[in-house]
């Protein structure tokens, strides 16, 4: 069964500070996020979009903002569960 993950595309306010262009959301309240359909993943994103944006801003100390939030198939190997 395919799992889906939340992947956030970032815009850096100062391109010289850019160290990555995407950020994966894996947990909520210390619990792993597991989605088994794009519909389920997108529903979670819609319910939590403000929190996702705030988390990204805080994590990157205001140097990056959300460009796009996507739900994509998880391509990690089964033993890569984190």
KATA-V268981 format. One record per pair of residues at least 12 apart in sequence whose ideal C-beta (glycine too) atoms are under 7 Angstrom apart, sorted by sequence separation. I is the first residue (numbers start at 0). J is the second residue. D is the distance in whole Angstrom. If there is no record, write none. Layout:
# KATA-V268981
I/J/D
I/J/D
This chain:
# KATA-V268981
8/20/7
9/21/7
8/21/6
9/22/6
52/65/5
7/21/7
51/65/7
6/21/6
7/22/5
6/23/6
7/24/6
51/68/6
5/23/7
4/23/6
5/24/4
48/68/7
44/68/5
44/70/7
5/32/7
24/51/6
41/70/5
40/70/4
2/33/6
3/34/4
2/34/6
2/35/6
3/36/7
22/55/6
37/70/5
3/37/6
0/35/6
5/40/6
34/70/7
3/40/4
5/44/6
7/51/7
16/62/5
7/55/6
13/62/7
12/62/6
11/62/6
12/63/7
11/63/5
10/63/7
9/63/5
10/64/5
9/65/7
10/66/4
25/81/7
9/66/6
7/65/6
8/66/4
8/67/4
7/68/5
5/68/7
6/69/5
5/70/6
6/71/5
3/70/5
4/71/6
3/71/7
3/72/6
4/73/5
3/73/6
1/72/5
2/73/4
